[in-house]
């Protein structure tokens, strides 16, 4: 996946079947400007980029190319944020449990 803002913007907008016009309306700009962002002809201000990320329900980090993983499920993102607030002991317990589940899943997949 390309890491330019415009390429990620176009990819996510297309995946979510959102028209440029609809995104532009949510963001408060024109579809022509959204097109320029997608073609990397212009770079949005931080405020507009944040509005675009919110409208597409993705992180600004992802659109800016600083995150390689897109968390599409807001519940997962909320859980990650909640875990980050726990004590180190509780985090370790949760991470160990997640690691165990992932290990078991990968083992099952390997034997299919």
N, C-alpha and C positions, 0 to 999 in steps of 0.2 A: 504494500500500500504506500502510495506517495505521501510524503510528509508535508507538502505545502498546504497552507491554509485553504487555498482555492480548490485544490484537488480533493481534500477531505470534505470541504463544504459540499461540493458537488456530489461526491459519493454518498454522503449521509442523506442529503436532500433527496437524491434519486432513490436510495434504498427505502426511504420512508414515504415515497410517492408524494412528496410535497412540491407543488409548483413554485416556480420562482416568484410569481405574483403573490401567492399566499404567504410565502416566507417574507417577502418585502413588506407586505401589509403588517405582519406581526412585528417586524423590526422597525418599521417607520421609515422605509426608504423605497426605492423603485426597483422593479425587476431588472432594469438595465444595469443598475449599480450591483445587484446580486450577481448578474452575469459577468461583470468586470472583476468582481472578487473571485468568482469561479475560474476565470481565465488568468488569474494572477496579474491582471493589468493594474489593479488597485489593491491597497491593503486597508482594511477597515480600521477605524479608531478602536481603542480598547473597549469603549462603551458599546459600539455597534457590534464588535466581535462577541462581547458578552451577551448581548441581546440575541444574536444569531445562535449561540450555543444554547441559551435557554429555550429558544423557539424550537430547536432541533432536539432538545432534551439530551444533550451531550455535554461533556466537560469542555471548558475553554482550553484546558491543557491538551485535550485530544485534538481539537481543531487546530491549535497552534503547532502541533507536531511534537509536543513534549511528552505525550503518553502514547505508548504503542498498543494499549488495550482499550477498547471502547466498552464501558460497562453500560449495557443497554437496559438492564433491569434496575430501576431506582431502588427497589428493596435491597438488592445486593449492595449498592452504594451506601445506603443508609446503615446497613449492618457493618460495613467496613468502617464507616465513621464512628459508629457506636463502639466497636472493638478498640479503636485507637484511643478511646477515653478510659479504658480499663487499666487496672494495675498491671504491672509486668507479669505477676504470677498468673492472673486470670488470662491475660493474652497468651501466655505460654500454653496454658491448658487448652484454650480454643485452637491455637495453631497446631498443637499435637493431635487434637481430634480431627481437624481438617486434613492434616497430613495422612493420618490413618485412613480416612475415607477415600482420599485421592489415591493412595497406594492400592487399596482394595479394588477401586474402580479400574485402575490401570491394569492390575493383575487379571481381572475378569475380562477386560477387553483383549488382552494378549492371548487368551485361550478361546476366543470365539472362532 
